[in-house]
Amino acid sequence: MARRIQYTFKNKAKEINFANDKYHDMFEAIAAAEGVDIRDYVKMEQAVAMTSKGSAAVRNFRDQYFAKLGFSNVKFIKE
């Protein structure tokens, strides 16, 4: 099943294709589409995952980090 990602970047609605074999998750795909380097984010996400007891802390960290970069309303669209 083909998947697309719909998101808003700096108040502009956008839509891209998503491939599981190319990207780890949809946030990595949207960062690549916009040319945003997230290497520091990946390191910090791993540190948060190792020190937290649940996935809520990782999800909260991710949402806040990407909001600072200008991303919002990130979601999959099934076709």
Z-matrix of the N, CA and C atoms (Angstrom, degrees):
N
C 1 1.443
C 2 1.528 1 108.64
N 3 1.305 2 116.28 1 127.90
C 4 1.460 3 121.21 2 178.59
C 5 1.520 4 109.30 3 -71.33
N 6 1.314 5 114.61 4 142.54
C 7 1.459 6 119.18 5 178.81
C 8 1.511 7 109.17 6 -126.25
N 9 1.292 8 114.31 7 146.73
C 10 1.447 9 121.75 8 176.00
C 11 1.521 10 107.59 9 -129.18
N 12 1.310 11 115.29 10 155.51
C 13 1.463 12 120.92 11 177.73
C 14 1.518 13 107.92 12 -116.88
N 15 1.312 14 115.05 13 130.79
C 16 1.454 15 121.18 14 175.52
C 17 1.524 16 107.03 15 -110.49
N 18 1.328 17 116.76 16 133.48
C 19 1.454 18 120.63 17 -178.94
C 20 1.520 19 110.36 18 -155.26
N 21 1.319 20 115.43 19 168.65
C 22 1.454 21 121.97 20 175.68
C 23 1.517 22 107.14 21 -117.50
N 24 1.325 23 116.29 22 129.07
C 25 1.460 24 121.82 23 177.92
C 26 1.518 25 108.31 24 -125.72
N 27 1.324 26 115.38 25 114.97
C 28 1.471 27 122.17 26 -178.71
C 29 1.529 28 110.69 27 51.85
N 30 1.330 29 114.64 28 50.54
C 31 1.470 30 124.56 29 175.91
C 32 1.526 31 114.61 30 65.59
N 33 1.326 32 118.02 31 20.52
C 34 1.465 33 121.85 32 174.81
C 35 1.525 34 108.79 33 -121.01
N 36 1.326 35 116.21 34 122.05
C 37 1.463 36 121.08 35 179.38
C 38 1.524 37 109.45 36 -71.92
N 39 1.340 38 115.30 37 135.58
C 40 1.462 39 120.81 38 -178.84
C 41 1.516 40 109.86 39 -140.05
N 42 1.334 41 115.28 40 163.61
C 43 1.458 42 121.61 41 179.89
C 44 1.526 43 107.84 42 -146.88
N 45 1.346 44 116.39 43 134.02
C 46 1.463 45 121.19 44 179.98
C 47 1.525 46 109.90 45 -136.20
N 48 1.326 47 115.83 46 163.27
C 49 1.462 48 121.71 47 173.38
C 50 1.518 49 109.41 48 -80.28
N 51 1.330 50 116.17 49 152.00
C 52 1.463 51 121.51 50 178.87
C 53 1.520 52 109.56 51 -127.99
N 54 1.335 53 115.71 52 133.60
C 55 1.465 54 121.18 53 176.94
C 56 1.526 55 108.62 54 -127.01
N 57 1.344 56 116.43 55 123.80
C 58 1.468 57 120.92 56 -179.85
C 59 1.518 58 112.65 57 -62.18
N 60 1.317 59 117.85 58 -30.54
C 61 1.462 60 120.06 59 -177.70
C 62 1.528 61 112.33 60 -76.79
N 63 1.317 62 117.53 61 -14.95
C 64 1.465 63 120.69 62 -178.21
C 65 1.532 64 112.71 63 -100.73
N 66 1.326 65 117.24 64 -35.60
C 67 1.461 66 121.63 65 -176.46
C 68 1.521 67 111.42 66 -126.05
N 69 1.328 68 115.51 67 148.14
C 70 1.460 69 122.02 68 179.37
C 71 1.525 70 111.30 69 -69.96
N 72 1.318 71 116.80 70 -43.57
C 73 1.458 72 121.19 71 178.94
C 74 1.522 73 110.05 72 -151.26
N 75 1.329 74 116.05 73 176.27
C 76 1.457 75 119.14 74 -175.25
C 77 1.525 76 112.56 75 -68.24
N 78 1.314 77 118.38 76 -26.22
C 79 1.458 78 120.51 77 179.37
C 80 1.523 79 111.17 78 -70.98
N 81 1.305 80 116.47 79 -36.71
C 82 1.462 81 120.51 80 175.34
C 83 1.533 82 110.16 81 -64.83
N 84 1.320 83 116.67 82 -38.02
C 85 1.463 84 121.49 83 -179.58
C 86 1.528 85 111.76 84 -67.37
N 87 1.324 86 117.61 85 -43.24
C 88 1.468 87 118.69 86 -178.91
C 89 1.523 88 111.19 87 -71.01
N 90 1.318 89 117.18 88 -34.08
C 91 1.471 90 119.86 89 176.47
C 92 1.525 91 110.37 90 -64.58
N 93 1.323 92 117.13 91 -41.66
C 94 1.465 93 121.19 92 178.15
C 95 1.526 94 110.69 93 -64.97
N 96 1.320 95 116.78 94 -39.80
C 97 1.466 96 120.64 95 -179.50
C 98 1.526 97 111.79 96 -63.90
N 99 1.314 98 116.59 97 -31.99
C 100 1.465 99 120.73 98 -178.83
C 101 1.529 100 112.70 99 -96.82
N 102 1.333 101 116.81 100 -1.40
C 103 1.457 102 120.27 101 178.17
C 104 1.517 103 114.03 102 74.62
N 105 1.325 104 117.12 103 27.86
C 106 1.466 105 122.65 104 -179.23
C 107 1.527 106 109.25 105 -94.08
N 108 1.327 107 116.61 106 128.12
C 109 1.469 108 121.83 107 178.49
C 110 1.526 109 108.99 108 -81.92
N 111 1.334 110 116.79 109 120.43
C 112 1.473 111 120.49 110 -177.57
C 113 1.525 112 111.99 111 -117.44
N 114 1.316 113 118.08 112 23.85
C 115 1.474 114 119.85 113 -179.85
C 116 1.525 115 111.76 114 -61.06
N 117 1.333 116 117.16 115 -41.12
C 118 1.470 117 120.04 116 178.08
C 119 1.522 118 111.03 117 -65.46
N 120 1.326 119 115.95 118 -37.30
C 121 1.458 120 120.49 119 177.98
C 122 1.524 121 111.12 120 -61.58
N 123 1.325 122 116.87 121 -43.97
C 124 1.468 123 121.46 122 -178.43
C 125 1.527 124 110.19 123 -60.89
N 126 1.319 125 117.23 124 -42.44
C 127 1.471 126 121.01 125 178.67
C 128 1.524 127 110.82 126 -63.61
N 129 1.327 128 116.70 127 -44.89
C 130 1.465 129 119.95 128 -179.50
C 131 1.531 130 111.47 129 -68.59
N 132 1.324 131 117.06 130 -36.69
C 133 1.459 132 120.39 131 177.97
C 134 1.526 133 110.47 132 -61.50
N 135 1.321 134 116.92 133 -42.01
C 136 1.463 135 121.00 134 178.00
C 137 1.523 136 110.72 135 -64.11
N 138 1.328 137 117.45 136 -39.67
C 139 1.463 138 120.72 137 178.50
C 140 1.524 139 111.03 138 -65.65
N 141 1.313 140 117.22 139 -42.06
C 142 1.466 141 121.05 140 178.04
C 143 1.523 142 110.06 141 -63.92
N 144 1.321 143 117.01 142 -41.53
C 145 1.471 144 120.80 143 179.61
C 146 1.522 145 111.46 144 -63.55
N 147 1.327 146 117.54 145 -37.21
C 148 1.464 147 121.20 146 -178.94
C 149 1.522 148 112.19 147 -72.61
N 150 1.334 149 117.36 148 -29.68
C 151 1.460 150 119.85 149 -175.28
C 152 1.523 151 113.84 150 -98.74
N 153 1.326 152 118.29 151 -13.87
C 154 1.461 153 120.06 152 -178.31
C 155 1.527 154 110.60 153 -95.27
N 156 1.319 155 115.14 154 159.99
C 157 1.459 156 120.73 155 -178.01
C 158 1.524 157 112.79 156 -93.44
N 159 1.318 158 116.89 157 -14.69
C 160 1.460 159 119.18 158 -178.70
C 161 1.510 160 111.82 159 -142.50
N 162 1.310 161 114.94 160 174.45
C 163 1.459 162 119.38 161 -178.44
C 164 1.521 163 112.44 162 -80.49
N 165 1.325 164 117.79 163 -12.84
C 166 1.463 165 120.72 164 -179.16
C 167 1.532 166 111.49 165 -62.91
N 168 1.308 167 117.51 166 -37.30
C 169 1.467 168 120.73 167 179.61
C 170 1.520 169 111.01 168 -65.94
N 171 1.309 170 116.77 169 -40.69
C 172 1.475 171 121.24 170 178.95
C 173 1.521 172 109.45 171 -66.77
N 174 1.308 173 117.04 172 -44.50
C 175 1.461 174 121.67 173 179.91
C 176 1.525 175 110.75 174 -62.90
N 177 1.319 176 117.42 175 -42.23
C 178 1.461 177 122.09 176 178.73
C 179 1.528 178 110.75 177 -64.10
N 180 1.336 179 116.58 178 -44.50
C 181 1.461 180 121.05 179 177.88
C 182 1.522 181 110.27 180 -60.26
N 183 1.327 182 117.76 181 -46.08
C 184 1.466 183 122.77 182 -179.69
C 185 1.523 184 111.15 183 -60.90
N 186 1.320 185 116.70 184 -47.86
C 187 1.462 186 120.45 185 -177.91
C 188 1.526 187 111.41 186 -62.36
N 189 1.325 188 116.87 187 -42.12
C 190 1.465 189 120.20 188 179.11
C 191 1.520 190 111.87 189 -67.78
N 192 1.315 191 117.49 190 -41.11
C 193 1.458 192 121.67 191 -179.02
C 194 1.531 193 111.08 192 -63.19
N 195 1.330 194 116.49 193 -47.48
C 196 1.454 195 119.83 194 -178.46
C 197 1.528 196 111.85 195 -71.16
N 198 1.327 197 117.97 196 -29.09
C 199 1.464 198 120.43 197 174.75
C 200 1.535 199 109.95 198 -65.27
N 201 1.337 200 117.18 199 -38.13
C 202 1.470 201 120.59 200 177.17
C 203 1.527 202 111.59 201 -65.10
N 204 1.324 203 116.80 202 -31.19
C 205 1.464 204 121.15 203 178.62
C 206 1.529 205 111.96 204 -76.66
N 207 1.331 206 117.44 205 -15.82
C 208 1.465 207 121.36 206 178.75
C 209 1.516 208 114.67 207 108.66
N 210 1.338 209 117.96 208 8.77
C 211 1.462 210 121.89 209 179.72
C 212 1.523 211 110.40 210 -92.87
N 213 1.321 212 116.14 211 144.27
C 214 1.466 213 120.87 212 173.67
C 215 1.524 214 108.78 213 -155.72
N 216 1.320 215 116.07 214 169.76
C 217 1.474 216 123.40 215 176.85
C 218 1.538 217 112.60 216 50.46
N 219 1.313 218 117.32 217 45.34
C 220 1.472 219 121.91 218 -179.13
C 221 1.528 220 108.98 219 -83.35
N 222 1.350 221 115.47 220 123.39
C 223 1.463 222 118.86 221 178.76
C 224 1.514 223 111.04 222 -156.65
N 225 1.338 224 114.99 223 154.24
C 226 1.455 225 122.09 224 175.89
C 227 1.526 226 109.97 225 -80.18
N 228 1.322 227 115.30 226 146.40
C 229 1.475 228 121.76 227 172.28
C 230 1.525 229 105.69 228 -121.09
N 231 1.317 230 117.02 229 120.49
C 232 1.465 231 120.91 230 176.37
C 233 1.523 232 108.74 231 -88.72
N 234 1.320 233 114.28 232 135.81
C 235 1.470 234 119.06 233 -179.22
C 236 1.510 235 109.79 234 -108.59
